[in-house]
């Protein structure tokens, strides 16, 4: 098992993804330049100390709102896209100035979900980021809001940061927000709120606590950060939520200060391709399996055979990413790439592998999902 001790993780980290939220980067009339300069300075010091840093930065929408004279985030998609286009230019310009003070170059990278769903573009993005890091150029990543539609958007930058963490096989994700970490309720409105320094299991109690702490300018509140933590910790990568508005937070974290909420990883690190299957691809359907198949897959690392399948939901083709769940439970046990279409799986479900050819007239595979193309994301044995 990997070491999940906070100090050990931070001391041994080589590649770090830092996500900064809108509430940290903005003030009443636009960007908070003092905070941008402070975070940039800290990142430069960490890079000089040997770390590779990838920055996922919100703030384009909030920056643009001030620039075009609006008093709130617009509801209409064309307006939001236009505001983001205006704001992104100002955001990257301020980062370029801030990093330039410490002789560091930056690169702007705008992504949509399509860029990471497509395997070739996914690999191209990874190769580009690796090259930038080798040049000690700081990649600054944001969602490409100007072309977003629901089908290709990440949803929020917490999710995007988790995707980038998995894409780049980072050692830790640091999520900077405007409060000190996770509390059992919103500390801004509840003086008796209790701070949670360590989360080892993301259960319903943690989700409920997070859902009571909303965001403001950004699209995600605390719950979106918990969902990001669930993804990266399931892939074997820890995450910290800390207050990016306080002085020197990043520097303090990597010098051993016990600040923020630390989320411990669940397993050893997943390989990049398995992360792509489990957490980047959008599932096209659901396969329902019996208890025996669930136990064999989750507890013993077996492939999914047709004999263990009891139902199919959705329409999908060969090679599609599909979730699998037990017949009487909506918890997703994992995701895999199918060897058969939904129609063919409905025909062969419940059969032994030796009966597939007689049923379909051909049998390219014994398995509906081979274990090499399957990732278990459930937190415990079944």
N, C-alpha and C positions, 0 to 999 in steps of 0.2 A: 504494500500500500504506500501511496505517496505521503509525504509529510504535510500535514495540514496546519502546523503551528504557524501563527501569524508572523512572528519575528523571523522564523526560518524562511518562510515564503518571500517576504520582502527583501531579506538579505541576499537571497539567491536569485531574485528576479533579474532577467536580462532584457526582456521585451515587455513593455507596458502599454496598455491602451488607457488613455485618460479621456473621459467624457465630461464635458462642462455644459451645464444646463442654462437655459435662457434666463432664469431668475438670478443666476450668478453673474451673467455677462451684461445685464442691462439695468438701467435705472429709469427714472421718470421720462426723460426726454431722449432716449436712445441708448447707445452702448456705454457701459461702465468702463471707461478707458483705464482707470486705475487698476481695476481687477484684471483686465486683459493683459496689462503690462506685468502685473505681479505673477500671474499664472505663466506667462511666457518666460519671465526671468527664472522661475523655479524649474520649468522644463529644461531650459538651457543648462542650468547647473546640473541637473540629473543626467543630461546627455554628456556633459563634460566629465561626469563621474563614471561613464561607461554604459549607461542605459540607452536602449532604443525606445523612443517614445512616439506613439501614434496618437494624434489628438482628434477626437470626434467632438465637434463644436456646434452647439445650437446657437441661436442669436440672430440669424438672418431675418427671420420674420419680425422679431422684436425690433431689430435695427431699422428695417424698412418701414414699420408702422410710424416711427418717429419721423423718418425722412419725408414721407409723403403726407404727413399731417393728420393721420388717423389717431383716434383715441383708444382703439381696441383692435384685436385681431379680427379681420373680416371673415364673414361666413361663406361668401361666394368663392368657389374655387378659382375663377379667373383673377379675382382681386388678390387672393392669397398668393397665387403664383407670381403676379406682378410685384407685389410687396416683397416677396422673397428675393426676386431678381434684383430689386433696388438694394435691399438690405445686404445680400451676399457680397456685393461689390465693396461696400463699406466695411463689412466684417473682415474680409481677407486683407484689405488694405491696412487696417489697424494691426492685424497679426503680423503682416510683413514688416511694418514699422517697429513693432515691439520686439520681434525676434532679431531684426536687423541690428538693434542696439548691442546684441551679444554675438554678432557676426554669424548668425544662423539664417539659412534660407528656408522658405516654406513652399509647399506645393498644395494647391487647391484641388480636391478630388470630390466630385459630386456624383452620387450613386442613386440608382433606383433598385427596387427588388429584382427586376429583370436582370440586372448586371450580375447578381450573385446566384440567381436561379439557373442561369445558363452556365454549364460546366466550363466551357471554353472561356467565356468572359470572366467567370469566377477565378480561373487560373491566371488569366491575363492581369486582373486586378491585383492578385497576390504577387505576381512577378514584378509589377510596377512598384508596389509598396516596398517590396524587398530591395529593389534598386535604389529607391529614394533613401531608405534607411542606411544603405551601404555608403551613400554619399553624405550622410549626416544632414539630409534635408528633412524637415519636419512635415509629414503629411497631415493636412488639416482636412478632415472629411465631414461632409454634411449630406443630407438627403437632397436630391435634385428636385426641389419643390416646384421649379418652374415647369416641369413636364409631368408632374405626378398625376396619376389617376389611381383610384382605389385598388385596382388589380395589381399595381406594381409598387405601391408605397410600402415602406417599412412599418409605418404606423406612428413611430416616434423615434427619437434619437437614442433612447435607452436600448431599444431593440436593435437599432443600427450598430450601436457600440458593441453589443453582445455578438452580433454577426461578424464584425471586424475582428474582435478578440478571437473568435473561432477560426476565421479565415487565416489569420496571421499566427496562429498557434502561440498566442501571447501567454505570459506567465501569470498575469493578473490584470483585472479590469478595475480601475479606480473611477468611481462615479461621483463627480463633484456636484453638489446641490446647494440649496440655501438654508439647510438645517444640518445639525451635527451628525445625523445618521437616522437610524430607524428607532421610533418610539412606539409604545403600545397605543398611543393616540396622538393627535396633532398637538405638539408642544406650543404652537403659536396661539392656540385658543384654550388649552388645558394646562394650567400651571402644575397640576399633579401628574402630568405625563411622565412615564418611566422610560429611560433610555435603555436600548437593547444593544449591548456591545458585541455580542456573538450570536450568529445564527448557524446552527449545524443541520437543521431540517426545516425546509420551507413548507410548513403545514398550514391548515386553515386559519390558525390563530395569527400567524405572521401575515397572511394575505388580508385578513380582516383588519389588523392594525394598520397595514399599508393603505387599504382602501379608504381609511378615514383621514388620510393626509393628502389633500389635493394639490395639484399644481396651479400655476397662475398663467403666466405668459406662454409657457410651453404646452405641448400636447399631452405630456405624461405627468402624472403625479407620482407618489411613492409606489403605487401598485405597479406601474410600468417598470420601475427599477427592480422591484422584487421579481417580476417576470423575466427580466434580463438576468438577474442573479440565478434564477432557476435554470436557465439555459446554460450559462457558463459553468456553474458548479456541477451540473449533470455531465458536462464534458470533461470534468477534472480540473477546472480552472477557478481559483478563488476570486472574490470581488469585495471591494470596500466601498461603502457609501460614506462620504465625509463632506464637511462644510467648505465649499470652495470660496465662500465670501470672506472667510477668516484668513488672517495674514499667515503665509508660509505653510499652508496645510500640506501641500505635496512634499515639501522639504522635510517637514516634521514626520510625515508618514514613513519616508524612506531613511530617516535617521533613527527610527525606532520608537517614536512617540505612539502611545496607545490611544489613538483617536479614531473616531468613526466606527461604523458597524462592519464587522468582518464576517463574510459568508464563506464557510469552509466547503471545499470541493468534495464531491461524493465518491469519485472513483479515480483511478489513474487516468491520465490524459487520453482522450480519444484521438485517433489519427485524423488528419484534416479531412479526408474523404468521408469518414463516418460523421464528422461534424456537419459537413455539407448535406448529407442525407437526412440527418436527424433534425437539424435546427435551421437550415437555410431554405431547403426546398419546401414549397407549399403543398401539403398533402391533397391528393385528388379524390380520396375516398377512404372508406373504413372497411377492414376485414374483421369480422367477429370470429373469435376462436374459443374452443372449449377449454376447460380447466387443465386438462392434460397437456395440450399444446402450449398453453400459457406457462405452465411450470417448466416444460422442456426448454422453451425459448429463454425465459427470464432467468431461471436457476441453473440451467445446464449449457446455455449457449448454442442450442440446436437451431437448425433451419425450420422454416414453416412448411409443413407438408399439407397436401389437400385434405388428408384424413382428419385434421384438427380444425378445419374451417366449418363454421355453422351458418355464416351469413355474409353478404357483401352489400355495402352501401355506396352508392355513387356509380358513375360511369367513367372508366379510365382504360388506357391502353397499356400495352407491354412496356415495361421500363418506368412506369409512373411511380411517384412516391405515394405510399399508402400507409395510413396508421393501422395498427392492429390493437383490438381491445377484446376483453372477455365479453361473452354474450350478455351478461347481466350487469355490466359495469361500464360507465362512460369514461373511466380513467384510461388515458392512452398509455399502453405498455411500451410502445416504441413505434418506429417507422422503418419501412424498407422499400426497396425497388422491386416491383413484381415481375415475374417471368411470364405471366399470362394476363390477358385482358379481363375486365370485370365479367363480361359475358361468359368467357371460358371458365373462370373460377366458379361461377354459379353452377356450371355443368359438372365440374369435377369435385366440388367440395363434398367432403365426407368419404371420398374414394381413396383407396390405396394408390400409391404411385404407379404400381404395375397395371392399374386399370385405366390410366389416362389415355393411352393410345387407342384403346377400344372405344372410349367415349368420344374423343375428339378427332380420331383418325391420324393423329401424330402426337409425339411426345418429345419436345425439345428439351425439357427439364423434368427432373424428379420433384423439384422443390417449387413451391409457389413463390417463396422468397428465400434465397440462399443466405446463410448466416454472414457471408462476406459483404452482402448488400443490406444488412439488417442491423439496426441499432436499438438496444433496449434503453429507454429513458425513465422507466419506473424507478422509484427511489428504494424499493425494497423487494424481497423475494415474494412470490405468490404461491 
